[in-house]
Amino acid sequence: MTEQIRETLLRRKQIEACTGLSRSTIYALISEGKFPKPIPLTSRTVAWTQSSIDQWIAGRIAAAKAKT
């Protein structure tokens, strides 16, 4: 039997709220390859997977702990 994984999609305002980053910072980090790329939903709408954002946050926490 195939196991289905349910993934949550987050919109930009939700990403801003959970990361504390501004819109311009998010897109600057994306262009530098330092933040997950969004998934296009329509021609003007994008979203990020919850798992990709969780992994990015975990990476930032690990990097901060490694410096201490």
N, C-alpha and C positions, 0 to 999 in steps of 0.2 A: 504494500500500500504506500502511495506517495504521501509524504508529510508536507503539508502546506505551512509556509511561514507567513504570518501576517505582518506586513511592514507598514508603519505609520509614515505618512508624508507630512512634512512641516513646511509652512509658508514662511516667507522672509521675516515677517514681523515676529513670528514665533522663534525663529532663529536669533533675531536680535535680542529677544527677551531671555532666552536660555543661555546665550553666550555673553551678553553684555556688549556686543560689538555693534557699531553703526552700519548702516547700509553701505556707505562708501568703503569702510574698512573690510567688510565681507567681500565685496567685489574686488578690492585691491588684493586681498589675500588669495582669492580664486585665480586672479591673473598671474600671481607669483607662484601658483601651484602649492600654496600652503593651506588651503581650505577646500573641502569637498565641492565638486562641481554640482550645480543643481540639475534636476531632471526636468526637461520641458514637458509641460502638461498640455499647453495650447501654444499658439504663436506668441502670446504675451504673458503667459503664466508659467512659473517654475516652482518647484518644491525640492526639498532635500529629504532623504530618508532619515528616519530617527536614528537608525544604526550608524550611519556615516557620521552624524553629528556627535553621537555618543562616543564613537571611536576617536574623533578629533579632540573632544574634551578630555578623554582619558589620556591621550597623547600629550596634551598640554600640561595636565597634572603630573604625569610621569616626568616630563622634561623639567618642570619646576622642582620636583623632589630630587632629581638627579643633581641639580645645581646646589642644593643645600648640604 
